[in-house]
């Protein structure tokens, strides 16, 4: 059913759950995962609030950190499973308005599903520009799996 899954990354704390879901679906379906980090250098809409507050807004360095974070989580998951993950993973870091970049990559790459988290938006941009997640849900031509900001895995719920 799914051959290519687009995993969007914003570097937020909730992104790790999106990674886990995307990798599990990809493993079950035999799909490729394309990890995309869209950097909007004209606006701060693609930068998580905790990063802005920390004063770390050098876009190229930030994008490298986000993609490195994804690699580390993936390696950790592979070690936990004690087997080599057979999922093909490709990384992309593109500049532009996140919503537009995601939709263009979706079309260009023949994406079957988008997996994303919605916890990385800073409060000012959410109010002024709207949520990237909301726009993707409305405009994407494929199913979108959104990991909500308040997500807690079943095994960790009380």
N, C-alpha and C positions, 0 to 999 in steps of 0.2 A: 504494500500500500504506500509506503514512504521510501523513496530512494535518496532524497537529499533533504536534510533538516538544517535550517538556518538557526543558529544559536546566537542571539544578540547579547552583547556584553556591555555593561556600563560600569563595571568595577564596584558595584554596590555589594553590601554584605549578603544580600539575598541571591546574588548571582550563582553562588555555589549550588543552591537547590535547583536552579535552572539547568546547570551543567549536569547534575545527576539525572534529572528527568530526560534531558536530551540524549545522553549517552545510553540510558536504559532503553529508550524507544529505538534508538539507532541499532543497538545490539540485537534487540528483538526482531527488528525489521530488516537487518542487513543493510542499513542505510549509511550514507556518508554524512558527516557533520561539518558544516562550514561555520566557524566561529567568526563573527563579525563584530568589530568595534568601530562605530561611526563617531568621529570626532568633529564636533561643530566648533570651529575656531572663531566664528563670528559671534556666537552666543555661548552662554554657559549652560545651555539646556541639556547637553549630553554628559555633564560632569556631576557626579553624585555630591550631595550636600556635604557629606563628611570630608570630601576631598577639598572642596572650596574652603571650608572652615579651617582646614589644616594648611591652607595657603599653597597647595601643590597644584598649579594649573599650567605647567608647561605641557602642551598638548602631545608632542611626540613622546616625551618621557612618560606621560600618563598612559598613553595608548600602549606603549611597550610594557608598562607595569601591569595593565589589565590583562593583556594577552599572556604574560608570564604567570599571572595569578591563575588563569585558566589552565595553563600547562601543569602547574603544580597540583591543582585540584585533581586533574585527570590522572596524573601519576600516582597520587595518593589513593584514588579509587581503584586503580589497577593493582596496587600493592595489597589493598584490603581484600580484593577478590582472589588474590594469590594466583592470578592467571593473566596472561597478556591480553589486553583489550584489543579485539579484532576490528574495532570501529575505525574507519578511515576518517582522519580529522585534517581539515585545512583551515588556515587562519587568514583573515583579511582585516586590514585596518585602512579605512577610507575616510577622507575628509568630506564633510558636507552636512546638511541638515539630516539628523538621524532618521526621521520618518522617510524622507526621500531616498536616502542611501539604502535603507532596508528594503523598500519597495523595488528599487532598481536592481539590487542584487537578487531579490526574489525572482524577478522576471528574467534577468540575464543568465542566472545559474539553473533555472528550471527547478526551483525549490518546491517541495511538496508540503512542508510544514514549517512553521516558525515557533521557536520556543524562546520566551523572554521573561524576565522578572520586571516588576513595576515599582521597585523600592528605591531606585536611584535618582529620581527627579528631585531637584531642589525646589523649595516652596515658592519662591518668587516666579521662577519660570513656569511652574505648573499652573499658577494663576494667570500669568500673562500669555503664555503660548499654548497651553493645553498639554495634555499628556501624550508623549510619543506612543505609549502603549495603547491608549484610546484611539489614536489615529490609525495605528496599524490594524487594530481589531476592525475598525470601520472600512479600511481601504484594501486590506490584503486579499488577494485572490485565492488564498489557501488557508487551511485551518491554523489557528494561533493558540498555542498553549501558554497561558500566563500564570506565573508563579506569584501569588499575591504577597503583598508586603507583610501580612500577618501570618504567613504560612508556617506551620509547625508539623514536621513529619509525625505520622500516627504513633510511631514507637516512642516519641518524646512527649506526647500529650498526657496530661494527668487525668 
